[in-house]
């Protein structure tokens, strides 16, 4: 029983980390784009926006990989919808 609880705990922590990182980068990109014309150093601001977009893409890809492994490991189903963590992050950062 303990091992099953540990695995569930780790799965929940991974899901929470994905949601928080995806939400963070979505909000950061939104804030950077909102203030993009008031930057004192446009080149530096441009690279920070580009870096945030790249980081968001990485976390979205990680969410897809984790969701895909859950499907293959548990169900063997070909249900390739948007990962739950991505959907939750979008709901949290919706305007």
C-alpha positions as CSV (number, residue, x, y, z in Angstrom):
1,X,0.0,0.0,0.0
2,X,2.8,2.4,0.9
3,X,4.3,2.1,-2.6
4,X,1.0,2.9,-4.3
5,X,0.6,6.0,-2.2
6,X,4.1,7.1,-2.9
7,X,3.5,6.7,-6.7
8,X,0.2,8.6,-6.5
9,X,2.0,11.4,-4.5
10,X,4.8,11.6,-7.0
11,X,2.3,11.7,-9.9
12,X,0.3,14.5,-8.2
13,X,3.5,16.5,-7.6
14,X,4.6,16.1,-11.2
15,X,1.1,17.2,-12.4
16,X,1.3,20.2,-10.0
17,X,4.8,21.2,-11.3
18,X,3.6,21.0,-14.9
19,X,0.6,23.2,-14.2
20,X,2.6,25.7,-12.2
21,X,5.4,26.0,-14.8
22,X,3.0,26.2,-17.8
23,X,0.9,28.8,-16.0
24,X,4.0,30.8,-15.0
25,X,5.4,31.0,-18.5
26,X,2.0,31.9,-20.0
27,X,1.6,34.7,-17.6
28,X,5.2,35.8,-18.0
29,X,4.9,36.0,-21.8
30,X,1.6,37.9,-21.5
31,X,3.3,40.4,-19.1
32,X,6.4,40.8,-21.4
33,X,4.3,41.3,-24.5
34,X,2.2,43.9,-22.7
35,X,5.3,45.9,-21.8
36,X,7.3,45.2,-25.0
37,X,7.2,48.9,-26.2
38,X,8.3,50.4,-22.9
39,X,11.5,48.4,-22.6
40,X,14.7,50.5,-22.2
41,X,16.8,47.9,-24.0
42,X,14.7,46.3,-26.8
43,X,17.3,43.7,-27.7
44,X,17.4,42.4,-24.2
45,X,13.7,42.4,-23.9
46,X,13.3,40.6,-27.2
47,X,15.7,37.8,-26.0
48,X,13.8,37.4,-22.7
49,X,10.5,37.1,-24.6
50,X,12.1,34.6,-26.9
51,X,13.5,32.6,-24.0
52,X,10.1,32.5,-22.2
53,X,8.4,31.3,-25.3
54,X,11.1,28.6,-25.7
55,X,10.7,27.5,-22.0
56,X,6.9,27.3,-22.5
57,X,7.3,25.1,-25.5
58,X,9.6,22.8,-23.5
59,X,7.1,22.5,-20.6
60,X,4.2,21.9,-23.0
61,X,6.2,19.2,-24.8
62,X,7.1,17.6,-21.4
63,X,3.4,17.6,-20.5
64,X,2.6,15.8,-23.8
65,X,5.3,13.2,-23.2
66,X,4.1,12.5,-19.7
67,X,0.5,12.3,-20.8
68,X,1.5,9.9,-23.7
69,X,3.4,7.7,-21.3
70,X,0.3,7.5,-19.0
71,X,-1.9,6.5,-21.9
72,X,0.5,3.8,-23.2
73,X,1.3,2.4,-19.7
74,X,-2.2,2.4,-18.3
75,X,-4.7,2.1,-21.1
76,X,-3.0,1.3,-24.4
77,X,-5.6,3.7,-25.9
78,X,-4.9,6.0,-28.8
79,X,-6.6,9.0,-27.1
80,X,-4.2,11.8,-27.9
81,X,-6.0,14.8,-26.6
82,X,-4.5,17.9,-25.0
83,X,-2.8,16.9,-21.6
84,X,-4.8,17.6,-18.5
85,X,-2.0,19.8,-17.0
86,X,-2.1,22.0,-20.1
87,X,-5.9,22.4,-19.9
88,X,-5.7,23.3,-16.2
89,X,-2.9,25.8,-16.9
90,X,-5.0,27.4,-19.6
91,X,-8.0,27.7,-17.3
92,X,-5.9,29.3,-14.6
93,X,-4.4,31.9,-16.9
94,X,-7.5,32.7,-18.9
95,X,-8.5,36.3,-19.1
